[in-house]
Amino acid sequence: MRVLVFGGFDLERSRLCVVSSYLEVLLSLNAKVIIFPLSALAKGRIEEYINECECILFCGGEDVHPRFYKKEPERGIRKINLLRDEIEIEAMKFSYEQNKRVLAICRGIQVMNVAFGGTLKQDIDKEGYISHFQDMDGRFGYHTVEIKGRVLKAIFKREEILVNSFHHQAIETVAQGFLVEATAKDGVIEAISRHDREFFVGVQWHPELMWKQDVLQFELFKELVKG
C-alpha cells in the first residue's frame, strides 16, 4: 500500500520534517511511503499526490489557525503555519471525497474536525482538565481514554486503553457527520471517525511513538494499510 504522509515544515530553517517514528511503523508494515512536499509550489498538486496513494497519514504539529473555524485567536494559542493549514485542510477534504483510508494524529484530528466545520478549544492547559502534556517518554502511556465508538472497539477490543499525550488544543464542537470514538476522563475528545468511509479516523494521542511497546497502538496502523 502507498501511504502519503503530510508532515511538518520548519519555517525558521526552511526544512521539511517528518518524525522518523511515523516512517518506521509504516515501513514495518511494508508500506511504500511518500512524503508530501509542503510548499506553496505543491499546493496545486494535492489531488495528484492523493490520487496516487491508497492511504493518507496526517501527522502532529502546530496549532491550526482559528480563522479556519471562524474564531479569533485566544490567549494560549501557539505556533501556527498557515501554508500547512491550507494544504492539509484541502487534502483532508479531497481524501474524504476519494474514499482514501485516513489516519489523522494529534494535530491531524484537529485538522480533520476543522476541515468539515468543527471547532477547537484553543488551550486546555487550565483548571478543569487533567494533564494532557506529559513530561515523560512518549513511548509509554500517560492517561486513560474510554473507547466508545464501534470503529476503535473493533480495533482495540477494549473499553479503556492507556495513551500518551502531547497536546494543549482539543476538539470543541464535533464536525457534522463525525462520531466520537474515545474520550478522556475529563471529557476531552480523544478520537473521532466517519462511518460512511472505509477508514477515516482521527486520534488525539501519538500511536507512532507507542507501537513498539504497545501492540494495541500497532493495530491502528495495521488497519490504516489494510487492503
Beta strands, then each sheet from edge to edge (+ up, - down):
strand 1: 2-6
strand 2: 8-10
strand 3: 15-17
strand 4: 32-35
strand 5: 55-58
strand 6: 101-105
strand 7: 120-121
strand 8: 143-147
strand 9: 160-163
strand 10: 170-171
strand 11: 179-184
strand 12: 189-193
strand 13: 200-203
sheet 1: 4+ 1+ 5+ 6+ 13+ 12- 11+ 8- 9+
sheet 2: 2+ 3-
sheet 3: 7+ 10-
end
